[in-house]
Amino acid sequence: MNTQVTSLTIGMVAKQVGVAIDTIRYYEREGLLPEPARRASGYRSYGAATLVQLRFIRRAKALGFTLEEIRELLTLSGDRKRGVKAVKARAQARLAVLDARLAELQRVRDGLAQLVSACPGHGAPEQCPILRALSDDELPP
């Protein structure tokens, strides 16, 4: 990392990390980023640590963590005694949620595949198993 960087504008930070300026402001309001120093002009001034923290947030979001979970991860990252154990526990919990979501998506996929397979692709609309399943009061298993 470039240690020469001491003062970046919000636009420079946004460009370097690949996020919108409004996203940076939102993260500040939500407490994910500390309030930046202000220049004499009143403009925000950021250091290299903000780039690191924003990249952390982006990567955690890409792994499916919520902003609240990311806030916890950021706090735990500074806890030298219990941090790693707690971070692993949070990651395991996130993994369990993703596994459940994948199982549900697989169930939905299987149901749709069954309907597609049963549909001849021609004939009267009222005979289409896909349209019937979508119109019936009972959902297919």
C-alpha positions in Angstrom: 0.0 0.0 0.0 1.2 3.5 -0.7 2.2 5.1 2.6 2.6 8.4 0.9 -1.1 8.9 0.8 -2.1 11.1 3.7 -5.1 13.1 2.4 -7.7 11.9 -0.1 -10.9 13.6 -1.1 -14.1 11.6 -1.0 -14.1 11.4 -4.8 -10.6 9.9 -4.8 -11.5 7.3 -2.2 -14.7 6.4 -4.1 -12.8 6.0 -7.3 -9.9 3.9 -5.8 -12.2 1.5 -4.0 -15.0 1.4 -6.6 -17.9 2.7 -4.6 -20.2 5.6 -4.9 -19.6 8.8 -2.9 -23.1 8.4 -1.4 -22.0 4.9 -0.2 -19.1 6.3 1.7 -21.3 8.9 3.3 -23.9 6.2 4.2 -21.2 4.1 5.8 -20.1 7.1 7.9 -23.7 7.7 9.0 -24.0 4.0 9.9 -20.8 4.0 11.9 -18.9 1.6 9.6 -16.4 4.3 8.9 -15.2 6.9 11.3 -16.0 10.5 10.8 -13.3 11.9 8.5 -11.1 14.9 9.3 -12.2 18.1 7.7 -10.0 20.4 5.7 -10.2 24.1 6.3 -12.6 24.3 3.4 -14.9 21.9 5.2 -14.3 19.1 2.7 -13.8 15.6 4.0 -10.2 14.4 4.2 -9.4 10.6 4.2 -6.3 8.6 4.9 -5.1 5.3 3.6 -6.8 3.4 6.5 -10.2 4.4 5.0 -9.3 2.6 1.8 -8.4 -0.5 3.7 -11.7 -0.4 5.7 -13.8 0.2 2.6 -12.2 -2.7 0.9 -12.9 -4.8 3.9 -16.6 -3.8 3.9 -16.9 -4.5 0.1 -15.4 -7.9 0.5 -17.6 -8.8 3.5 -20.7 -7.7 1.6 -19.6 -9.8 -1.4 -19.5 -12.8 1.0 -23.1 -12.1 2.1 -22.5 -10.4 5.4 -25.1 -7.8 6.4 -24.0 -4.3 7.4 -24.7 -5.1 11.0 -22.5 -8.2 10.8 -19.8 -6.2 9.1 -19.9 -3.7 11.9 -19.4 -6.5 14.3 -16.5 -7.9 12.2 -14.8 -4.6 12.1 -15.1 -4.4 15.9 -13.8 -7.9 16.3 -10.9 -7.4 14.0 -9.3 -5.2 16.7 -10.0 -7.7 19.5 -6.7 -9.6 19.9 -8.0 -12.0 22.6 -11.4 -13.1 21.3 -11.5 -11.6 17.8 -10.6 -14.6 15.6 -12.8 -17.0 17.5 -15.8 -14.6 17.3 -15.1 -13.8 13.6 -15.1 -17.6 12.8 -18.4 -18.0 14.7 -19.9 -15.1 12.6 -18.6 -16.6 9.4 -20.0 -20.0 10.3 -23.4 -18.4 11.1 -23.4 -16.6 7.7 -22.4 -19.9 6.0 -25.4 -21.7 7.6 -27.7 -18.9 6.3 -26.3 -19.2 2.8 -26.6 -23.0 2.9 -30.3 -22.7 3.9 -30.8 -20.2 1.1 -29.2 -22.5 -1.4 -31.3 -25.4 -0.2 -34.5 -23.3 -0.7 -33.3 -22.1 -4.2 -32.6 -25.8 -5.1 -36.1 -26.7 -4.0 -37.6 -23.9 -6.1 -35.4 -24.9 -9.0 -36.5 -28.5 -8.8 -40.2 -27.5 -8.7 -39.8 -25.2 -11.7 -37.8 -27.9 -13.6 -40.6 -30.4 -12.9 -43.2 -27.9 -14.3 -41.1 -27.1 -17.4 -40.7 -30.8 -18.0 -44.4 -31.4 -17.7 -45.3 -28.6 -20.1 -45.6 -29.7 -23.8 -45.0 -26.1 -25.0 -48.1 -26.0 -27.1 -51.9 -26.3 -26.8 -54.5 -24.5 -24.8 -53.2 -22.2 -22.0 -55.6 -23.7 -19.5 -53.9 -27.1 -20.1 -50.4 -25.7 -19.4 -49.1 -27.2 -16.1 -47.0 -24.1 -15.5 -49.9 -21.7 -15.8 -52.1 -24.0 -13.7 -49.5 -24.2 -10.9 -49.3 -20.4 -10.9 -53.0 -20.0 -10.8 -53.9 -22.7 -8.3 -54.6 -21.9 -4.7 -52.2 -24.8 -3.7 -48.6 -24.4 -4.4 -46.7 -27.4 -5.8 -44.4 -29.1 -3.3 
